[in-house]
Amino acid sequence: MEQEGQSMITLSPQARRLGGWLLLFKAGYLVIISAALVWFADGYLNFGRHFTSWDAEHYLFLSREGYKKGMGACAFYPLYPLLIRWVSAGTGGHDVLTGMVLANLFSLAAFLLFFRMVARRYAEKVAMLALALLLSFPGSLFFQFIYTESLFFLLLMLFCFAVERQHRPLALVTGFLLPLTRAVGIFCVFPLMWLVFFRSPPAWWGRLAERPGLAGRIARFVGPRVGDSPVLSSPRWSGAGAVWLVLAPLLGWAAYFLLMQKWTGNAFEGIEAQKQFHAQSIHNLFDPVLFVTKLFNPTEWCSAARKLLK
């Protein structure tokens, strides 16, 4: 485990080279966007204003003013604006610059971690292709700007990394922070429940997995036996620690409601504010049909990109 802990902070030569290329990618991306904004400037908005539109405007407002009852900005989750406020206060920097730097640092780290995880499980060639597809996806636009995509992606990669490497403290922290970043972060409770369930599966599941028919194949596919998995057979996932692991996302979500109660006097102020945007994300969590429809609707991506550049 000591070697694994060291590997979390030590970058291989290839990872450092990849990091250099990603830095060039981000620099080129921002140069192109900046040039486009200057070239097509309409005279009504200053240059910095283009980087603080839509969601970014709300996150920056929350970082400066905080949450107050009746504001539409309460629909946005608090971890990212809190980070912008804390870093800005600590460095004395501009909040827009702070938000941009944080977004790009978070996404850069997430890209590197994504590459390492895919390369470790499959191959470096597969990891490079996967990273190229990720960067070319239209939605990757938001990894460069003051949106929560960068922070959420980094926390998600750290969470998966922690589970795969059996690093319980990191899994606890990231599991707690994910619901404070985006509503869908609460879903990380399901892989944790799966992990704990198969750590000590009931006897009937073992008997089902031994059957030769379709039911047996499904049981073997859904969950490996403890002895076949180094993660499941690890003592780190047993006992009271496993219970706290499952509770971490639920505690993170509870912390969100407690914070909203403290700041606005209404624990569900954020849920109510989402109605102003015609996007009640708390309900969308349980609407898989809507998720698939949005995912495969390219006009949603184009519309989001146009809004950002306006």
N, C-alpha and C positions, 0 to 999 in steps of 0.2 A: 504493500500500500504506500510505502514511502516513495518508491519509484513512480507510482502512479501520481502521487501528489506533486512530485517534481515535474512530471510530464505535462501537468496542467499549466505550468508557467514557462517551460522551456520550449522554444520554437526551433524546429529543425531548419537546416539551410534552405530546403525547398519551401518551407512555410514562410521564411523571411523573404525569399524571392517572390513568392506569390503575393506577400504583403506589399512589396514594392510595386508590383504590377497593379494591385488593387488601388494603391494610393494614386498611381498615374491615372487609372480609370476614373477615380473620383474627382481628381483635379481636372481632367479633361471634360468630364460631365458638367462640372460647375462652370468651367470656362465657356462651354458651348451654350449652356442655359443663360449665363450672364450676357454673352454676346447677343443672343436672341432677344433678351429683354431690353438691352440698350438699343438694338437695331429697330425693334418694333415698339419702342416707347411711345405712349400716346399722349404724354405731357400732363396727364392728370394724377399719376401716381409716381412717387419717387422710387428709386431703384430698390431700396430695402423693403419697400412695401410689397413688392412682388414675392418676397420670400416669407411673408407673414400673412398670407391669405387663408381664408377658410379655417380649417382646424388649427393651423399654426397660430392664427390670431387669438383663438380661444385659449390655447395653452400658454401663450405669452401673457395674456390678460390675467389668467389664473395665477401665474407665477408672480405677478406684481400685486394683484388686488386680493387674491384668495377667493374662496367660495362664499357666496351670500345668497340668502333666500330669494327666490323668484328669478334668478338669473338663468338664461338659457345655457350659459357656459357650464353650469353644474352637471350637464349631461356627460361631460368628459371626466375621465378617471384621473386620480390625483398624483400618481407616482412621477410622471414625466414633468408636470409643472413644478412639483416640489424639487426635483433635481435641478431644473433650470434656476429656480430661486436660490437654492443652496450654493450651487457652483458660481452663479453671478455674484452673490454676496461675498463668497470667499475670495474671488479673484478681482472683484471690482470691475468686471467686464460688462459689455453690453449684452442685454438679454437675447437679442436676435443672434448675435455672434455666438453666444454661449449655446443657444439651442441648435444652431447649425453645426457647431463643433461636436457637441454631444451626439447628435443624430449620426454624423459621419463616423465618429469613433465607435459608437455602438454597432453600426452596421458593418464596419470594417472588421471588428472583432468577431461578429457573428458569421461573416463570410469565411474567415479563416477557420473558425471552429467547425462550421458546416463542412468545409473541405476536408479537414482532418478526420472527422467522424465517418464520412463517406469513404475516404481512402482507406481507413483502418478496416472497415467492414467489407469493402469490395476491392477497389484498386484505384490507383492514382489517376489512371486514364478516365475511369468512370466518374471519379470525383471532379475532375476538370470539366468534363462534359456537363455534369449536374450543376456545377457553379456557373458555367457559361449560360445554361438555360435559365437559371435563376436570375442572372443579371439582365438577360435579354427579355424577360417577362415584363410586359408593360407596367404592371403594378410595382416593379422595383424602383420606379421613379420616386416613390415616397420614402425609400431608404436614404435619400440624400437631403431631405428637408425636415422641417420641425413637425414631424408626425410621430406617433407612437410605434409605427412599424419597426423602426430600428431597435428600440429598447425591448419591445416584445419579442422580436426575433432572437435577440441576444439572450434574453432570459430563457426562452424556449430551448435554444441550443445548449445553454448551460444546464438546464434541467435534464435534457436527454443525456448529455455527457455525464452528469452526476449519477443518473440511474444506471447507465451502462458501465461506469467505472466503480460503482458501489460506494460513492462518496455521499454519505447520508447528510452531513451538515449542509453541503451545497444544494442537495435535493430539497431539504427543508426550507432553506432561504428562498430559492427560486420558486418553489411551489407556493410559498406565502406571497411573494411579490407579483406573480403573474396576474392574479385577479385584481390587483391594485393598478394594473397597467391597462388592461382591456377586459371587458366582460367575459370574453371567451376564455380567459385564463383559468376560470374555474374548472374547465374541462380537463385540466391536468390531474384532477382527482381520479379520473377513470383509469389511466395507466398505473397509478399508485394503488388503487384498489385491486387491479389485476395482479400487480406484483405481490401484494400481501395475500391475496386469495390463493395464488399458486405456490406461495411459500409454504403454506400448510393446507393443501387442498383436501376437501372431505373425501372419505373413503369411496363414496359412490362415484366421484369423478375419476378416480384411478381405475375403478372397475369398468367405467364407460370407455376410457381411453384404451383399454386392452381388448375391446371388442373388434372383430374384423370388419364389421359392416360400415355403412356410411356414418352412423353416429360416432363410432370409434375414430374414424378418420377426422371428423370435425373436431372432436375433443382433443386429439393429438395436435391438430393444426392450431386451434385457438390457444392452447396453453401447454408448453413443454413440462415434463416432469421435473421435479426439483433437482434430481441427480444429473439431469442433462443440461442444466443451466448454471453457470458460475455465479450469476447474479442471484438467482432464486435460492441456491444452496449456501449463500453467504450468511453468516450469523449476523451481519450488519442489518439485515432486513427482518430480524426476528424480535419477539418480545415487545416491550412497551415502545421501543423506537419505531417499530413499524406502524403502530397506532398513531403516533405523533406525525409520522410521514403522511398518512392519509388525511389527518386533520389539518395539515399545513395550508392547503388551498382554501378550506372552509374557514379557517381562522383569518386568512387574508381577506376573504370576502366579508367576514364579520367586521374586520378592522375598517373596511371601506364604509360600511353602514355606520359604524361608531364615529368615524371622522365626519361623515356628512351630518350626523346628529349634532356633533360638537360645533361644526362650522355654520350650519344653517338652521338648526333646531328641528330638522326633519330628516330622519334616517333615509327616507326614500325620495329626497329632493332630486337626486340625480336621475332616478327612474322617471319621475314626473317631468323633468326637464327634457328628457329624450322625446317626449311627445311633440315638442315644438319643432323637432327636426323630422317628424314623420318617420322616425327610425327607432322603435322601441326595442333596443337590443336585448333587453332582458327576455322579451318574448321570442326574438329571433334565435336565441340559443336553442330553442326546442322546435325549430322549424327547418328540418333538413332539406325539404323541397325548395324553400327560398334560398338556402345556401347554394345548392347545386345550380339553381337558375341564375343567381348572381355570378357564380364562378365561371359559367360558360356563356356569359353575355358580354361580348367585347365592347359593346357600346358603353357599358358602365366604366370600363377603363379609359376610353377616349374622353368621356364626359368629365371624369375626375382629372385627367391631365389638362384639359382645357380650362377647368376652373382654377387649377393651380397657377397657370401661366397668365391668367387675366389680371 
